[in-house]
């Protein structure tokens, strides 16, 4: 693919990302994407045979970014934390700092698609599930390591506790948008972090 063609493809994906986050995938027309990206229909159908293909491409790009974000947070927590409990708390704290610093209520591309189940094909569902399970595995592993290092105050299920982080984030996104207060995300993640501190006696 030529550099110009790749740039056009990325421009269309950028435009579609913004539109989908604002209106949902079903309400995002190909014409709206083309207008926002200043691209032609020929260019669109060269890269995306159907609108569904555009959706899969959006989810694939978002999933890659999500995994890069997870890897970056993990690496930073590893560098900064002296022990497994500190690394776990840092992981949540770094996430709160990043997501809580937004000036507008954030959202999740995965959630946007899942709310419209009829527009998500097998490829999209597999991408979303793989990404969610990767977070469970990474955070659950950190929780297990923390529990071995410093047994918690009560019995825990590391995977369920890891899922709790994801549900806190996604629920905070919804609440932040409902009340138009991006600070909700930081507040909810801070509460989750306090829960971990109580469990591990930090």
C-alpha positions in Angstrom: 0.0 0.0 0.0 1.4 3.4 -1.0 2.1 6.0 1.7 -0.8 8.2 0.3 -3.2 5.3 0.3 -2.3 4.4 3.9 -2.7 8.0 5.0 -6.1 8.1 3.4 -7.1 4.9 5.1 -6.0 6.3 8.5 -7.8 9.5 7.9 -11.1 7.7 7.2 -10.6 5.5 10.3 -9.9 8.6 12.4 -13.1 10.3 11.1 -15.1 7.1 11.6 -13.8 6.8 15.1 -15.0 10.3 16.1 -18.4 9.8 14.5 -19.0 6.4 16.0 -18.1 7.6 19.5 -20.5 10.5 19.0 -23.5 8.8 17.3 -22.9 5.0 17.3 -22.0 2.8 14.3 -25.5 2.4 12.9 -26.0 6.1 12.8 -22.6 6.8 11.1 -23.1 6.8 7.4 -20.4 6.2 4.8 -21.1 9.6 3.4 -20.5 11.2 6.8 -17.2 9.5 7.1 -16.2 10.6 3.6 -17.1 14.2 4.3 -15.2 14.3 7.6 -12.2 12.6 6.0 -12.3 14.6 2.7 -12.1 11.3 0.8 -13.9 9.8 -2.2 -16.2 6.8 -2.4 -13.7 5.1 -4.6 -11.1 5.4 -1.9 -13.5 4.2 0.8 -14.5 1.0 -1.1 -10.9 0.4 -2.1 -10.0 0.0 1.6 -13.3 -1.2 3.0 -15.5 -3.4 0.7 -18.5 -2.8 3.0 -19.4 -0.7 6.0 -19.1 -3.8 8.1 -15.5 -4.1 7.0 -15.0 -0.5 8.2 -16.4 -1.6 11.6 -14.0 -4.5 11.9 -11.1 -2.3 10.9 -12.1 0.2 13.6 -12.3 -2.5 16.2 -9.0 -4.0 15.2 -7.2 -0.7 15.4 -8.8 0.1 18.7 -7.9 -3.3 20.1 -4.2 -2.8 19.0 -4.2 0.5 20.8 -5.8 -1.0 23.9 -3.1 -3.7 24.1 -0.4 -1.1 23.6 -1.9 0.9 26.4 -2.0 -2.2 28.7 1.6 -3.0 27.9 2.7 0.5 28.6 0.9 0.7 31.9 2.3 -2.6 33.0 5.9 -1.6 32.1 5.6 1.7 33.9 4.2 0.0 37.0 7.0 -2.6 36.9 9.6 0.1 36.7 8.2 2.2 39.5 7.0 -0.5 41.9 9.3 -2.1 44.4 7.0 -5.1 45.1 3.9 -6.8 43.6 1.4 -4.9 45.8 3.0 -1.5 44.9 3.0 -2.4 41.2 -0.7 -3.3 41.3 -1.6 -0.1 43.1 0.5 1.9 40.7 -1.2 0.2 37.7 -4.6 1.4 38.9 -3.3 4.8 39.9 -1.7 5.4 36.5 -4.9 4.4 34.8 -6.8 6.8 37.0 -4.4 9.6 36.2 -4.6 9.0 32.4 -8.3 8.5 32.1 -9.2 11.1 34.8 -7.2 13.8 33.0 -9.7 14.1 30.1 -11.5 17.4 29.7 -14.5 15.6 28.1 -16.2 12.5 29.4 -14.3 9.5 27.8 -15.9 6.5 26.1 -15.0 3.1 24.9 -15.2 1.9 21.2 -15.9 -1.7 22.4 -18.9 -0.6 24.4 -20.2 1.5 21.6 -20.3 -1.5 19.3 -21.6 -3.9 21.9 -24.6 -1.7 22.6 -25.5 -2.3 19.0 -25.1 -6.0 18.9 -26.6 -6.4 15.4 -23.6 -4.5 13.9 -20.9 -6.6 15.5 -19.9 -9.7 13.4 -17.9 -12.7 14.6 -14.6 -10.9 13.9 -15.6 -7.9 16.0 -16.9 -10.0 18.8 -13.7 -12.1 18.9 -11.5 -8.9 18.9 -13.5 -7.4 21.8 -13.5 -10.7 23.9 -9.7 -11.2 23.3 -9.0 -7.7 24.5 -11.1 -7.9 27.6 -9.7 -11.3 28.5 -6.1 -9.9 28.0 -6.9 -7.3 30.7 -8.4 -9.9 33.0 -5.3 -12.1 32.5 -2.8 -9.2 33.1 -4.5 -7.6 36.0 -5.5 -11.0 37.5 -1.9 -12.1 37.3 -0.8 -8.9 39.1 -3.5 -9.5 41.8 -2.3 -13.1 42.2 1.3 -11.9 42.6 0.3 -9.3 45.1 -1.7 -11.9 47.1 1.4 -14.3 47.2 3.6 -11.4 48.4 1.1 -10.1 51.0 -1.9 -12.3 51.7 -5.1 -10.2 51.6 -7.4 -9.6 54.5 -10.0 -11.9 53.0 -10.2 -14.6 50.4 -10.3 -13.2 46.8 -10.9 -14.4 43.3 -8.1 -12.7 41.3 -10.0 -12.9 38.0 -13.3 -11.5 39.4 -11.3 -8.7 41.1 -9.6 -8.0 37.8 -13.0 -7.9 36.0 -14.0 -5.4 38.7 -11.4 -3.0 37.3 -12.9 -3.2 33.8 -16.5 -2.8 35.1 -15.4 0.2 37.2 -13.9 1.8 34.1 -16.8 1.1 31.8 -19.4 2.1 34.3 -17.5 5.3 35.1 -17.5 6.1 31.4 -21.3 5.8 31.2 -21.8 7.8 34.4 -19.3 10.5 33.3 -21.2 10.9 30.0 -24.6 11.0 31.7 -23.6 13.8 34.1 -21.1 15.3 31.8 -18.3 15.1 34.5 -15.1 13.5 33.4 -13.9 13.6 37.0 -16.2 10.7 37.8 -13.7 8.3 36.1 -10.8 9.3 38.4 -13.0 9.2 41.5 -14.3 5.7 40.8 -10.9 4.3 40.0 -9.6 5.9 43.2 -12.3 4.0 45.1 -11.3 0.8 43.4 -7.6 1.5 44.4 -8.7 2.1 48.0 -10.5 -1.3 48.0 -7.2 -2.9 47.0 -5.4 -1.0 49.7 -7.8 -2.3 52.3 -7.5 -5.9 51.0 -3.7 -5.9 51.0 -3.3 -3.7 54.1 -1.3 -1.0 52.3 
